[in-house]
């Protein structure tokens, strides 16, 4: 089963991954996942296109090491590596599975899946992989006919790429959609070329920093409008990292709330003032109607 590919679909990529884990009865860490379709809501919310992934199951690793030949004078000597408390090997008949190998729940999105890494599992990216990232990105930009200067550096498992040159405006695109696409494509290529765990981010000029400040300022301004007139404000579709910036800015403001809405990778953010529930409003209207009927009945009796 290790070399066989399986395809799964879902409303979003995370749903397809969760389904794959359930059907194949393996944790997400043992799946080599390729996103074929990210899914979309279609025109006016109609003809929804589902997310589609292709997965292969990786071979289950074992904690045992080869046993070295033993000398007759020392028959009790054991060269096996002590069993780890974190993982366990799967025995015949499906017994003996340790809690460490139970299915892991699928996360909300592909990007969020890479945001939390146990400190003990962090292995710094090698110089060879950093050089590979730079080589691939340079080649990608040349094939796009936008040759540019590329700087790449790493911190732990994070690899940062910065593109500069005369084509910055074209490579950024409207609302950063082009640089987001370049980042997505680069991640997919590198994932196939190296087994190392790498978190890639791509920036064009100072776009990311400027965009972050712009979003923070916009979020604060819209929050003030909501406080003044009570009307809900909307920030157009943002990627996950941009949405996180907005939510973080507003999370300590007790007068307003923010919430992501929509399907797929890009979602809108609603900024609104918490109020009484619709159920309360319906009950009030119902009571008012009953009081009105009672008054009319009383008048007719009088």
C-alpha positions, 0 to 999 in steps of 0.5 A: 500500500506504500506505493499506491496512490489514493484520491479523496475529495472534500468540501475543503482540503482539510476535509479531504485529508481527514477522510483519507486518515479515516479511510486508510486508518493512518495518522496524517504524519504517515501520508504523503499528500498532493493537493490536486484541487483546492476547491471553490464555491463556484459562481454565486455559490452555485456549482461548487467545486470540491477539493481533491487530494492524492495521497500515498502511505509512507512506510511505518518506521520502527525503533529497532536497530539491527542486532549485532552478532553476539559472542558465546561468552556474553549470551545475555548482551542485548544490542537492541535500541530501547523502546521509545515512549513516544512511538510504538511498532505495529504488531501482527493482528493489529495489536500493540499499537501505542497511543503515539500512533493513533490517528491525528485530527486533520487541521483546518488548512494546509498552511495551519498544519505547518505552524506548530512544530514541537521544539524537540522535532525542529531540525534546521534546514540544511545549506543544500536545501537553502541553495536548492530553494534559491535555484528553483525560485530563480529558474521559476522567475526566469520561466515567467520572463521576470528575471529578478534578484533572489535572496534566501536565508533560513532560521530553523525550519523557516526559509525566507525568500526575498525577490527584488528588481524591476518587476516587483509590481508584476510579481506582487499582483493585486492584493498580493495574489501573484506572490501568494501563487509563486509561494504556493508553487515553490512549496509544492516543488521543494516538497518533491525535491527534498524530504526535509521539513521546510516552512517557505515564505516568499516576499517581493520587495517589502510587500509583506511588511507593508501589507501587514501594517496596512491591514492593521490600520484598516482593521482598527479604522473599521472597528471604530466605524462599527463602534460608532454606528453599529454596522458590520464592516467587511474586509475582502478575501484574505489568505490565512496569514493575513486573516491572522494579522487582523484577528490578532489586532482586534482580539483584545477589543471587548467592544467588537468581534471579528470572524472569517467567513467563506469557503476555500483558502481565501476568506472574508473577515466580518467586523461586528458589534456583539448584540442580542441574539435573533432569538431574543428579538423574535421573543420580544416581537412575539410578546409585543404581538400578544400584548397587542392582541390582548389590548384589542381584545380588552377594547372590544369587551369595553 
